[in-house]
Amino acid sequence: MNTKIRLLMVEDHQIVSDGLLKLIQDEEDIEVVNVIDNAQDALEFIENNQIDVVMSDITMPGMSGLEFTQIVAEKYITPKVLLLSMHEDEEYVLTAVDNGAMGYLTKDVKRSELLKAIRKVANGEKHFSPKVTEIMITGYANRASRVRADKDKPDSQLTERELEILGYIVKGFSNKQIGYELDISKRTVDTHRTNIMKKLDAKNTAMIVKEALDRGLVSDE
């Protein structure tokens, strides 16, 4: 890249952000344009500034880094999100990837890998630390096993109404809009949506859509 990588840091612990700044500050091709301590303010900053990479924590007051990642990934082509977290468990890692994170590092990352990750993500490439990669491989294998097992369970099959609602979810309709289209109450749609999430083993809308398309339950047209 001929121009500097414009990096936004989202971290609510100053001791951590100060340490990260020291690791990055001498790099001529990386410019830390701001350090923000919460996701909501970070979203406002992104809206009004050109950013290439957002390096974000996961556990923060208010909106989590996982929800923040999903919003950024759905709304913008850039910036790309690189998560830096102490969490190494399967649920956090897989949700981060499902929500659109381009990278995931643990906070004990070495300087060389941190810089490599920033540059790769800025270039549109994904980068996950070796430990996170292991978690991803195991996690997706476990998920595939659960999906295969669930297909044989009667309660995992979606009803005709659930499939109908699923189609609207994939199209981006809100629960209120779905209720209007089907002439049913929002509360009824809420209940169906909860059942759909359980049956698809999905924790959020992005995962519902991904599972629906992966399983061929609906068309993305």
C-alpha positions in Angstrom: 0.0 0.0 0.0 1.4 3.4 -0.9 -0.6 5.3 1.7 -0.6 4.9 5.4 -3.0 2.4 7.0 -5.5 4.4 9.0 -6.2 2.5 12.2 -8.9 3.1 14.8 -8.4 1.5 18.2 -11.4 0.6 20.3 -10.3 -0.3 23.8 -11.8 0.6 27.2 -8.6 -0.1 29.3 -6.1 2.7 28.9 -3.2 0.5 30.1 -3.9 -1.9 27.2 -4.3 0.8 24.6 -1.1 2.6 25.8 0.8 -0.7 25.4 -0.6 -1.3 21.9 0.3 2.2 20.8 3.9 1.7 21.8 4.0 -1.5 19.6 2.6 0.4 16.6 3.8 4.0 16.9 7.1 3.6 15.1 5.6 2.0 12.0 5.8 4.4 9.1 2.9 2.8 7.2 0.4 2.7 10.1 -1.3 5.7 11.6 -3.4 5.4 14.7 -6.0 8.1 14.0 -7.9 7.7 17.3 -8.4 5.6 20.4 -12.0 5.3 21.6 -13.2 3.5 24.7 -16.6 2.3 23.5 -18.3 0.9 20.5 -21.1 3.4 20.1 -18.7 6.4 19.9 -16.5 4.3 17.5 -19.4 3.9 15.1 -20.0 7.6 15.0 -16.3 8.2 14.4 -16.3 5.7 11.5 -19.3 7.4 10.0 -17.4 10.6 9.7 -13.9 9.5 9.0 -11.9 7.4 6.6 -10.7 4.3 8.4 -9.0 1.2 7.0 -8.8 -1.1 10.0 -10.6 -1.1 13.4 -8.7 -2.9 16.1 -11.3 -3.6 18.8 -11.7 -5.3 22.1 -14.6 -7.6 22.6 -15.6 -7.0 26.3 -16.5 -3.3 26.6 -19.2 -1.3 28.4 -22.4 -1.0 26.5 -22.2 -2.6 23.0 -19.9 -5.6 22.8 -17.1 -5.9 20.3 -19.0 -8.8 18.7 -22.1 -6.7 18.0 -19.9 -3.8 16.9 -18.2 -6.1 14.4 -21.5 -7.2 12.9 -22.7 -3.7 12.5 -19.5 -2.5 10.8 -19.3 -5.6 8.6 -22.9 -5.2 7.4 -22.8 -1.4 6.9 -19.3 -0.7 5.5 -16.9 -2.2 2.9 -14.2 -0.6 4.9 -13.0 -0.5 7.6 -12.3 -4.1 8.3 -12.4 -5.3 11.9 -9.5 -7.0 13.7 -10.5 -8.2 17.2 -8.0 -8.3 20.0 -9.3 -10.2 23.0 -8.4 -12.3 26.1 -11.2 -14.7 25.2 -10.1 -17.9 23.6 -13.2 -20.0 23.9 -15.2 -21.4 20.9 -18.3 -19.3 21.3 -16.5 -16.0 21.2 -14.3 -17.0 18.3 -17.0 -18.5 16.0 -19.4 -15.6 16.7 -16.7 -13.2 15.8 -16.0 -14.9 12.5 -19.8 -15.3 11.8 -20.2 -11.6 12.5 -17.6 -10.6 9.9 -14.3 -10.2 11.8 -11.3 -10.3 9.4 -8.9 -11.1 12.2 -8.8 -12.3 15.8 -5.8 -12.2 18.0 -5.3 -12.8 21.7 -3.9 -10.0 23.9 -0.6 -11.9 24.5 0.2 -11.5 20.8 3.7 -10.7 19.8 4.5 -7.4 18.1 5.5 -9.0 14.8 2.2 -10.9 14.5 0.2 -7.8 15.5 1.8 -5.7 12.8 1.4 -8.5 10.3 -2.3 -8.9 11.1 -3.0 -5.2 10.8 -1.3 -5.1 7.3 -3.1 -8.2 6.1 -6.5 -7.1 7.3 -5.9 -3.6 5.7 -5.2 -5.5 2.4 -8.5 -7.4 2.6 -6.9 -10.6 3.9 -7.9 -12.6 7.0 -5.5 -13.2 9.9 -6.1 -15.4 12.9 -3.5 -16.4 15.5 -2.5 -20.1 15.6 -4.4 -20.7 18.8 -7.5 -19.0 17.4 -7.2 -21.0 14.1 -7.2 -24.3 16.2 -10.3 -23.1 18.0 -12.0 -22.3 14.7 -11.2 -25.7 13.2 -12.5 -27.6 16.2 -15.5 -25.3 16.6 -16.7 -25.7 13.0 -16.1 -29.4 13.1 -18.3 -29.6 16.3 -20.9 -27.4 14.6 -21.0 -29.6 11.6 -21.5 -32.7 13.8 -24.3 -31.0 15.6 -26.0 -30.1 12.4 -25.8 -33.6 11.1 -27.2 -34.9 14.4 -29.9 -32.3 14.5 -31.2 -33.2 11.0 -32.4 -36.6 12.5 -34.3 -34.9 15.4 -38.0 -34.2 14.8 -37.8 -30.9 16.7 -35.1 -29.6 14.4 -37.3 -29.5 11.4 -38.8 -26.1 10.7 -42.6 -25.8 10.3 -44.2 -24.4 7.2 -44.8 -21.1 9.1 -41.2 -21.0 10.4 -39.9 -21.5 6.9 -42.2 -18.7 5.7 -40.9 -16.3 8.4 -37.3 -17.5 7.7 -37.7 -16.3 4.1 -38.6 -12.8 5.3 -35.7 -12.8 7.8 -33.2 -13.6 5.0 -34.7 -10.7 3.0 -34.0 -8.3 5.9 -37.5 -7.8 7.3 -37.9 -6.8 10.9 -40.2 -8.8 13.2 -42.7 -6.0 13.0 -42.6 -6.0 9.2 -43.0 -9.7 9.1 -46.0 -9.6 11.3 -47.6 -7.0 9.0 -46.9 -9.1 5.9 -48.4 -12.3 7.5 -51.1 -10.5 9.4 -49.9 -11.9 12.8 -48.7 -10.1 15.9 -45.1 -9.1 16.5 -45.1 -11.3 19.6 -46.1 -14.3 17.5 -43.2 -13.6 15.1 -40.9 -13.2 18.1 -41.8 -16.7 19.3 -41.3 -18.2 15.8 -37.9 -16.4 15.5 -36.8 -17.8 18.9 -37.8 -21.3 17.7 -35.9 -20.8 14.4 -32.8 -19.7 16.2 -32.9 -22.8 18.5 -33.4 -25.2 15.6 -30.7 -23.6 13.5 -28.3 -23.3 16.4 -28.1 -19.6 15.6 -27.3 -16.8 18.1 -28.1 -13.8 15.9 -29.6 -12.7 12.6 -26.4 -13.1 10.6 -26.1 -16.7 11.8 -29.8 -17.4 11.0 -29.2 -16.2 7.4 -25.9 -18.1 7.1 -27.5 -21.4 8.3 -30.6 -20.9 6.2 -28.5 -20.5 3.0 -26.0 -23.2 3.9 -28.7 -25.7 4.5 -30.6 -24.6 1.3 -33.7 -23.7 3.3 -34.3 -20.5 1.4 -32.9 -18.8 -1.7 -30.8 -15.6 -1.4 -32.5 -14.2 -4.5 
